[in-house]
Amino acid sequence: MTRTTKDTDHRAHSSGPGARRLVPFAVITAIALVFIFENRSHVQIRLLIPLVTMPLWGALLIAWALGVLASFVTVRRRSNRPSGRTRQR
């Protein structure tokens, strides 16, 4: 049984691996941003030596952005790595 090109041409665009990763990211991002911007009080944060007073939403937004950046770097590095299943002798 061979597949024809007609079977693969009609596949939905939203069923690709990129779309399946994007939907949960968008939902989690929306929930995180609502949580971040609802916390508007000022807090004191110690950054190693200095003590900084800033809105809590700013600190949460910085932490969220650093987490997103770290995950993108990790995913990108993982996708560039060889699979490791084929061994050369």
Number of C-alpha atoms within 10 A of each C-alpha: 3 4 7 8 8 8 8 9 9 8 10 8 10 10 9 10 9 10 12 11 10 10 12 11 12 11 10 11 14 12 10 15 14 12 14 17 14 11 13 13 9 13 14 12 14 10 8 6 6 8 10 11 12 14 16 19 20 16 17 17 16 12 12 16 12 12 12 14 11 12 12 12 11 11 10 11 10 11 9 8 8 8 9 7 6 7 6 5 3
